Amino acid sequence: MVTALCKIFSGMGIKVAPFKVQNMSLNAGVANGGEMAYAQIVQSLAAGIEPSVHMNPILLKPEGGKTHVIVQGKHVGTYDSERYFNAKGESFLEKALESFNILKRSYDLIVIEGAGSPAEINLSGDIANTRFSKLVGAKEILVVDIERGGAFASAVGTLDLVSFNDLIGIIVNKFRGDEKLLKPGFDYIERRFSTKILGTVPFVANSIPEEDSLRTFQRREGKPMVGIVKTPNMANATDFEILERYQGIGFQYITVPELIEKCDIIAIPGSKLTTVDLDYLRNEGYIDILRRTSSERFIVGICGGLQMLGKWVDDVDETGRGKIEGAGLLDITTLLKGRKVVRQVRSRILYPHMRGMIVGGYEIHNGKSVGRPHFSNIISEDGKDTNLMEGSYKSKVIGTYIHGIFDNTSFTQALLNLVRKELGMEPLKLLSVASTNYEIQRFAEVVKKSIDLDYILSAVNNR
């Protein structure tokens, strides 16, 4: 909803920015200032502005019972929940207010997204919802997801439990059916709480990147078939969402190792706990099948996936487990120690079948991998010329640290056509797909028609 509102307000000539105090997600990206949630990067695209870490000052990345904490783009520590809420929450709140005020000096309107539910009465240290809106004097809108069921119970319970700062009204989202069926419930809410219903937004199928890390892809038949190995600590599932927009390509999550042999391309995604996921792949039988069939299909490892495909990973910093044997499909070794790499990159591919191709993306990873041959030569880092090597390859096995590589149509098309050639199929020319911006615009138009925008703007301006 914040994405749509940013698009709508931007289209009206309002200088608008998104903001989320605290986001818990394993889908992260790189922006001005460091690492931030990918959702706020998408929202900044909707607003027509460059993303900044101040739009998401606190990013929480689950990490094996603890939380990897990013504040204003930088990693500040890994905490259990009790220590975070009791000892660190208040100091991080100050940073969030600092970021908000930085944005406030540059933008006319800031659209703040809450986190989870505002009625988390079990969390006395919650800084992401009504407490923050009160601190900054924000107008509030309660958005109810009706697709999940229990929408009216959720709305009534929230209104009963929460002391809002200045509630404008309620938007019901993702409705399927006849809106007239909702009227008795709306009447009850308006009568009991004197709270206006601002509109009902219908369910709209779209391919706007998801906020949650473990998105569920619906299996789609096609050739080549791309299988994405679903590991317990999978991160940056957004790397693969672009595949849904291309017609003719099959894709599915691989949840049991036997499915590997039904796929033409295997993708090993990033991971928040590389050696834990590596053990999972070994114990569940994935590595045995990958080793046995690596000459029969292409395997692409991204970030943690690259690390797992090597000879071993020496985990000093993530879990302290030491050296763990890898899949052994690439001639590299990885040391998880030292500073975290966070950067936007442009790189020239060295893999023979794509040599010279320029791709763009970003890196977010711990540790360093060494070994040859390199997959690509980084020529630009955060907009500055550089000359670095990354990744590796061996026959049909490719590993890279570059997130977003499948968003480069030239790379995706070349990989798919390598497979199609082996399958005896004609080369495929990927048509330009609907951009994320187009998908946002399409959804924003639906939202604009569905809500009382004039009332919202009047309430916001009447401060």
Buried (B, 14 or more C-beta within 10 A) or exposed (E): BBBBBBBBBBBEEBBBBBBBBBBBBBBBBBBBBBBBBBBBBBBBBBBBBEBBBBBBBBBBBBBBEBBBBBBBBEBBEBBEEEBBBEEBBEEBBEBBBEBBEBBBEEBEBBBBBBBEBBBBEEBEBBBBBBBBBBBBEBBBBBBBBBEEEEBBEBBBEBBEEBEBBEBBBBBBBBBEEEEEEBEEBBEEBBEEBEBBBBBBBBEBEBBBBBBEBBBEBEEBEBBBBBBBBBBEBBBBBBBBBBBBBBEBBBBBBBEEBEBBEEBBBBBBBBBBBBBBBBBBBBEBEBBEBBEEBBEEBBBBBBBBBBBBBBBBBBBBBBBEBEBBBBBBBBBBBBBBEEEBBBBBBBBBBBBEBBEEBBBBBBBBBBBBBEBEBBBBBBBBBEEEEBEBBBBBBBEBBBBBBBBBBBBBBEBBBBBBBBBBEBEEEEEBEBEEBEEBBEBBBBBBBBBBEBBBBEBBBEBBEEE
